[in-house]
């Protein structure tokens, strides 16, 4: 029985309840939220180091042993994701200290934040497919409420699309679970993988695999299911946007990695070929959509989609190096993307708009912010020595080794177009002079923006750290990929030696 | 019986998708209700349909006698129904608020956030 496996789920649930009790005391809510997310980050780091040392950790809930009870399993991929959730949760909590207004905090922002983090961590750690569904729903319900916090018209419109497509995805997920249960008679993921390896009807398994692909594809924002994402991600408060951008789609990507390395590996030629096409189309549509946009957060939203394509590409190539690249890409992406959204929030705070054409002159007035934007932006585009360069380098090298030339070409082209979009933001927001007619709009000013600078600077430092210290990060990703490609490690850890 | 259920589930899915493709947001929510019920029924049917075979272990025995119904699937559906109910309650409140803000019941009027 390993307590640390459950802690990253228990801590946010506990602090969520605590902030509910402190509903009327805003200051106390803020303090407990920062403490709570900080503790969650620490417990996640503990979990990662324990998983690194002792291999895959399993906790049998209520001491009902697998495959009958629900298990929490922490393999390296899950532990890495929990750490990333901790980092982005903590950064969001600190950022919210000044970014959130009373109007939003009064309607339960902090309890919802904790609930969202609990759902995300639960999804990363569970070893039971139905439990995964339940955690998805916990996360979704919290995200629904966070999305409409504030009640603007754009938020309502965005939320309708977001809610509808996510509910369709959940219904498909549930149907796929039902079919899988009918086929194997078990819900434990390790047990399912074990049973399916003896199955002799590959046709129905492939059908179920495709249902999972569609369901998780919607959640991950993969082509052609991504429409809800650019319609909704630019509408909520920017701290919420940043958290969504960092975590929610990545839960979908994580689920894809989990089921397509552990469970559905019977017909790799077919399923992973489809994944590869999905990856290429996702990359291209995302980056082309971004090229057509002239609103800060919409550009960033479209770039989430194109980056999801890179992660799925790592999964689809299905060679050891490609999986390493996919895992590395997720680590790099969560930190960089959250940071870019946080920067956009600070720009909005200083200038009062997200429209590129109304912005300008920020390099002259706020050179520090300009540098802090440039670090994640260039990292996203893959400029060495920042984190994005190594992430793309590993993936493209894997593509070359697998002789999948066309996907390598697409990945390189999309990298170039990403640079175009980032330079567009740089030129419009920071470099050009601000048009006269927009210069004197009432804004928040720079009061209290020290905390915001601190958060953005911390995340930028992490980006530089991943870039300069790529070797240890690579080794962690390598070990995670090793576990993913040897499902017997996972199965033996959960079910015990048979 | 399974065949009948299969057709019911298929019909529910079809009706749900038809309703969701309409322009009215109220019909959208009806579509979501049908969709979650279709998924629940599918889960129910997958576990196998048996009449009058409750999964009870007789006193003193270690396992139930004969073939019994699968209780796990029913636990799953119960969970799924509760979750679906909560989420749908949220969706209804959401469309009500959206209706108040946008002053229209028409998806085509809600294109501000599209590109």
Interface residues (C-beta under 8 A of the other chain):
Chain A: X130 X133 X134 X137 X140 X141 X144 X145 X148 X151 X152 X153 X154 X156 X157 X158 X159 X160 X161 X163 X164 X167 X168 X170 X171 X172 X174 X175 X177 X178 X179 X181 X182 X187 X230 X231 X232 X234 X235 X289 X292 X293 X298
Chain B: X20 X25 X28 X32 X35 X36 X38 X39 X40 X42 X43 X45 X46 X47 X48 X72 X73 X76 X79 X80 X83 X86 X87 X90 X91 X94 X95 X97 X98 X101 X102 X107 X110 X111 X112 X113 X114 X115
